[in-house]
Amino acid sequence: MKDILEHLHINDINPSFSTGNNWGNTTGGTVHDIHSPVDGKKIAAVTFATADEYNQVIDTATKAFKTWRQIPAPKRGEIVRQIGEQLRANKQQLGTLVSYEMGKSLQEGYGEVQEMIDICDFAVGLSRQLYGLTMHSERPSHRMYEQYHPLGVVGIISAFNFPVAVWSWNAMLAWVCGDVCVWKPSEKTPLTAIACQRIVQEVFKTNNVDEGVSCLVIGDRNIGELMSHDTRIPLVSATGSTRMGKAVSAAVGARLGKSLLELGGNNAIIITENADLDMALIGAVFGAVGTAGQRCTSTRRLIIHDSVYDAFKQKLVNAYGQIKIGNPLDENNHMGPLIDTDAVAAYLDSIEKCKAEGGRFAVEGGKLEGEAYASGCYVKPCIAEVENHYKIVQHETFAPILYLIKYSDIDEAIELQNGVPQGLSSAIMTNSLRDAEKFLSAAGSDCGIANVNIGTSGAEIGGAFGGEKETGGGRESGSDAWKVYMRRQTNTINYSKTLPLAQGIKFDL
């Protein structure tokens, strides 16, 4: 790991902020040690930024926007293309650091960096497709059209579970749109953010990009609160818990700013009586234990037809007996640790609450002990038979707890699927065209993502990513998600020698 840290320019103690190619020297911020949940060892330390340093960063970003927005979008896209190439060159090292700092499996760490590469590719093409529209005017010798302009400073608040990918979804699109970015990573995973900033710095330096187009501020929730209330930031993109999202939305909304929220998920897979159970098993198990259940798209509920319930439950129990838990850098292991001991405590508390409400565990959970689990962050994935209305089932527990629920007909299954406050990802496993189409119809899943014969976890960057209800309503990544990073402007041009008014209004002088 030492070689990887040196390769990615991670120091023993890292500065609190960066504007472009410059790293700030803190004037009073506290130093925080960062420990890996894999083995409990200290990786490095970071300094948290002060309010004064934060303001310095925003001032620098605001000035940089004035020049960055004037660079043609395809030229901005070319710079993003070069960032993608540098991510390719550093994929192994950065992916390993993601795995070690956050705790997800090494393959998932590599996959997260690949997601960054993919969004770079998408953004490069997008840089030549920031289309507006032309409309016919009702007035003679008039032309109407609409176009999109960059917003300005985009604040990005990212979560620990995807410490770099979600930032890239925002930053790469914002940059080709002509915005500048200020990134506040999770205080639990700041080192991967510093590594990304170092990679971007090299590309920007080569291209003489203005200081402040890419900024990084290391800190706790205080920095997020400053961003949310800051009128210099027209858009705040925040990924995290619903509780956090409500606070951000209230603060940004109070100043009539824009927020892009990607919050909690309580994702279900419906398994019909005619589903391919072997395929359903793969989707369910990966969705439930991948990233140790710490994805916003993790599978938390299985809604299973009563005719196949017992058979599928037995398949799950057998599969869980084969799951290898341990160091995520060992590719033989399926599941690594939770992010920290607080997450372990929340997991154990959820198990007790489930039992208190009447949940019966088909696979028991618990904390793992022993030398291999010395960090105190390793737990057992578990399976509970429950009712959908249990309070704990309605709650998003960021841990590998899978709830099993029975149903009798497809209408009941869809009602159960929709019967939670969150609305991110959903899936149905079925060989029935009618059930599949009903699930995807307006009377079907109320989630932002609805899949057929694919699990809830894992999304391609080509589609817009996000969800409804307490998931926040935001959309990131593909499709036309780029529009949120821009302001729309309608233009009318009169090329006649008179001034006719709309709606036939006469106003003669």
N, C-alpha and C positions, 0 to 999 in steps of 0.2 A: 504493500500500500504506500510506503514511503516514496517509491519511484513514481507512482501514479500522481501523488500529491505534488511532487516536484515538477513532473511533466505538465500538470495543469496550473502551476504557479500558485499553489496553496501554501501559505506561510504558517509559521507557528502561531503568530497573532496577526489577524487580517484587519485592514482598515474598515471603518464604519460605512464608507460611501465611495462611490466612483461616479465621475462625470466624464463620459467619453474615455479618453486615454489617461485621465488623471485620477489618482487615488488620494482621498483626503486623509489628513492626519487629525484624529479626533482631538477635541479640546476639552473633553470631560465625560465622554461616554464610558459606560461600564464594560468590562471585559467578561465574556461568557465562554466557558469551555463547551465544546461540542463533542459528545460521546456517541459512539456507534451502538445501536441497539443489538447489533450482531454479537459483540463480545464485551461490551461495556467499556472499551478502551477509549481514551481521549484521542480524537483525530487531530484537532487543532482548536484554536480559539478565535473568536470574532469580537470586535468592539461595536457596541450599539451606538447608533448616531444620536446626537442631541437635536433638539428642535431647531437650533441655529444652523446646524449642518444640513438638516432637512431643507430649510429655507434657501440655503445656498445652492443646493441641488436643483430645486424648482426654479430658481432664478436663472440658472445656467441652461436648463432645459427650455425655458420660455424663450430665451434669446436664440437658442439653436433652431427652434421651430421656424423662425423668420427666414432662415436661409434654406433649411431642409425642404420646406414646402415648395420652394421654387425650382428644385431639381426635378426634371421630368420623371414621371413615374417609371418608365422603363429603365432609366438609369438607376433609380432606387432599387428596382427589381434586380438589376445586375449585381448590386452590392449584396442583396439578400442571397443571390445565387452563390456568391463566394462564401458567405457564411455557411451555407449548406455543405460546400466542399470541405470547409474546415471541420465541420461536425463529423463528416465522413472520416476524415483523417484522425479524429480524436474519439471515435465511437467507442472503442474498447476501453480506453482510460476513463472517459466520462461515464459510460454505462456502469463500469465497476464501482466508481465513486457513488453513483446514484444508489446502487445496491447496498453498499457498505454504510452510507450515511443514513439511508431511509429504512433499509431492511428488506426490500423486495428481492425476489429471486434475481440471479444474474441475467437470466434470459429476459426477464421483464425490464431490468435496467437497460440492457441493450435495446429492447423494444421501445423504451421511452426515448432514447436518443434517435432511433430510426423514425419515430413520430416527428421529432424536430426536423429531421432531414426532409421528410415527406411534406411538412408544411412549408418549408423553404421552397421546395419545387412547386407547390401549389401557388405560393405567393409570387413567384417569378412569372408564371403565366398570367396571374391576376393583374400584374402591373401593366399589362397591355389590354386589360378588359374592364377598366373602371368606367363602365358605360353609363350614359344618361339616356334621355328620351327626347324625341322631337314630336310636338303636337301641332295640329292645325288650329290656327286662331280663327275666331268668329269675325274678326275685323279684317278688312281688306288690306293687303300689303303689309301684313304683320307675320312674324314668325315667333313661335314659342318653343322653348326647350327647357330641359332641366339638366343640371350637372351636379357633381359632387365635389366638395372641397374638404381638405383635411380639417380636423377639429382643433388640434393643438397638442397639449400635453396629455398623454394617456397614462393614468396611474394603474399599475398592475399589482394586485395583492394575490399571491399564490399560496397554495396549501402544501403540506409536507408530503402527501401521498403521491403526487406527481410534481416533484420539486423543480423540474425544468420544462417538461413538455407543454404544460398549460400556459406557462409564460411565453413559449415560442408561438403557440396558437395566436396569442394576442400581439406580440411584438412584431412578428414577421408581416402580418396583415397591416398593422398600424404603420409600420415603416413604409411599405409600398404605397399606402394611402397618403403618405406625407406627414404623418404625425411623429412626434418624438415620445419616448417611453421612459417612465420612472418605475422601477421594479422594487417592490418590497417583498422579498421571499419569506417563507415561514422561518421563524426564529429557530425551529427545530432542524431545518435543513438548509442553512445558508451557504455551506461550502460549495455545493454544486452550482449555486447561483453565481458565486465568485468565479468559479471555473468558466461558466458560460460568458460572463462579462469579459474575462481575459481573452477568450476566443474571439468574441465580437470586436474587442479592442484592436486586435491585430488586423482584422479586415478593414475596419474603419480607418485605422492609421494609414494603411496602404492606399486607401482611396481619398485621403485628406478630408474625411467627414468631420463636420463641425463638432466641437466638444458639446456634449449635452444631448445628442440624439439618442444615446443609450445611457441611461443612468441607473444606478443601483444604490439602494439605501437599506442597510442592515439594522434591524431593530425589532421591537416587540409591538404589541397592539397599539401603543401610543403613536407610532409612525402611521399605522393604518387609519387611526382617528384623525391625524393631521391631514392625511390625503383626502379623507372623506369630506372634511369641512372646508377644503381649500378651493376657493373660487378660481384659482389659476389652473385647475385641472377640470376640464369640461367632461371628461369621461373617466370613471373609476370602474375597472373590471376586477371583481372579487370572487375568489373561489374559496369555499370553506363551508362551515356549518350554517344551518338556517338561522341560528341565533345571531351569528356574526353578520350574515347577509341582511337581516332585518335592521341591524344597527347601521350598517353602511348605507342601505337604501334610505333610511330616515334622514341621515345626515346629508347625503347627496341631494335627496329630494327637497330638503328644506331650503337649499340654495338654488333649486331648479336646475341642477346638473343632471347628467346622464349616468346611469349605472348599468353594468352588465354583470348579472349575478348567476353563478353556477354553484348551487348549494346542495343540500342533502338528497339522497335517494333511498327508497325503500322498495327495491326492485324485485319483481316476481316473475317466475316462469310458470305458465299454465301448461300442464302435461295432460293431454287428452287421452281418451281410452284407446285411440288408434295411433298414438305416437310411436316413433322408433325409440324404444326405451334405452337402447345402447347409446344412440346419439344424444338423447336427452341427458344421460348420465354424465357424459363428458362436459356438456355445457353447464350443467348444474354444479358439478364439483369444481371445475375451474372458476366459475363465477363466484362460488362461495369461499374458496380457500386461496385463490390468487391474490397476491399482495396481502395475505393474511386477513382478507375481508375488509381491507382499508381503501377500497376504491369507492367512489361515489356511485359507480355502476355495479358494485358487487351484488350477487344474488343473495337476497335476504329471506325470500319466501318462495316456497314451491307449492303451487296450488294444483293438486293431483286428483284426477278422476277416481272416484271411489272403487271402480272396477279394477284399477291397476295400482292402487295405493299401496297395498301390502307388498306386492312384488317389487315395486320401485323402491320402497323403503328398504327392503332387504338388499337391493343392489347398492343403494347408498351406504348402508352400514358396512357392506363388504369393501366398497371402494375406500371409505374413510379408514378402514383398517390397514390400507396399503400406503397411506399418505406418509411421506418422510418429512420430518420437521427438523430443521437445524440451520447451520450456517448457509445463508443464501448464496454465498460465493461458490459453494459446492453444488454443481449442476445436477447432482443426483437427488437433491432435496426439492420437494414440491413447495414447501412453505417456510418462510423465515419468521422473524419476530414481529411483534407489534412495535410501534414507534418508541414507546417509553413505558415506564412503570405506571404512569397515570392511566394510560390506555388499558393496561392489564387490570387495574382496579375497576375501571368502568366495565370491562368485559365480565369480570367476576360478579360485579353488582347486577348486571343484566341477567346473568344466569339465576341468581337468587330471586330476582323479581319475577322471572319467568316461572320458576317453581312455585312461588307464592301465589301466582294467578292460576295455577293448575297445569302448567306445562309439564309434559312427561318426556324425558330425554332418552331418545333411541341410541344416541352416542353421547356419553358424558364428556363434559368439558373439564377445565381446570388448568392451573399453572404448572408448567414443566419445571422440574428441579434437577440439579446435577451440574457437573462441571461444564458440559456442553451448552448449558443454558444459564451460565453464570451472570449474564447481563440482567436477568430477571424479567425479560421481555417476551419470553416464549410461552405460548399457550396451546392447548389442544383445540382443534376445530370440533364443534359439537353440533348435534342435530336434536331439535325439540319438536314434539307434536303439540300443536297449539290451536287456538281459535283466533281468527283474524282481528277480533275486537279487543284482545288483550292490550293493555296500555303499553307494555314493553314491545309488542309486535308493531304497534303504531309508531314507535320511536326508532330512529336510526341508530343502531349500535355499530360503531366502526370497528368490527371484530368478526372473526369467523364463527358466527352463530347462525345456523340455518333453521328456519321454521317451516314445518310441514303442515299443510291445511288441506282438508278434503273438500271436494265439490261433486255435485251430481249432474248438472247440465251447464252448457257453455254460458248462458246468461248469468248464472250464479257465479261462475268462474270469473267473468269479466267484472262483475260487481265487486267481488272480493279483491281482484287485482286493483281496481280503482279506489277501493275503500281505505286509503291511507292519505295522510296530508301531503306526501311527496309525489312527484310525478316526473321522474327522470327517465328510467329505462324499463322496458318490459319485453316479454317474449312469450311465444306460444310454440310448443312442440306438438305437431299434429301432421297427419297425412290427409286430413279433411280439408278440401278447398273451401267449403262453406264456413267452417270454423275459422280458418285462416283469414278469409276475407272479412268476416264479421269482426274479428279482432282488430283489423286494420281500418275498419269503417268509422264513421263519426259516432256510432253507437258502441265502439270498441274501447281499446286502451286510451286512457286520457294522458298518456305520457308523451314527452317530446321524442322519444325513441321507442319504436315498436318493431320487433323482429319476429320472423317466422323461421323456425328450425335453426335458430342461432341463439346463443345465450344472451344475457343482459350485459355482460362485461366485454369491453373491447369495442372501439368504434373507429371507423376509417375517417381520415381527415377530409375526405371529399364531401361528406355530408355535414350539415349544420349540427353542432352538438349542443344539447341543452334540454331543459325540461320545464314543466309547468307547476302550478300551485306553489308549494313551499320550496320547490327547487329553484324558483326565482324568475323563470321566464326568459333568461338570456340565451343567446345562440353564439357559439364560437366556431372557429375552424372553417369548414367548407361552405359550399353553396353561396348564398349572397350575404353571409355573416359579415362581410367586409363593410357593408353599409353602415353598421353601427359606429364605425370609426371615422365617419365622415358626416358632414352637414350637407343637406340637400338645398339646392337653390333653383328657383324657377326664374327663367329669363324671358322677357318679351322684347322683340326688336321691331320697331316701326320704320319701314323704309319707304313710306309714302310722303307726300307733301302736306298732308293734313293730319289732324289728331282725332280720329274717331274713338269714341268711348265704348267700353263693353256694355252689354245688355241694351244697346241702342239708345243710351242716354244722350240727350242733347244739352249742350252747355255752350251757348254762343255768347260772345262778347262784342 
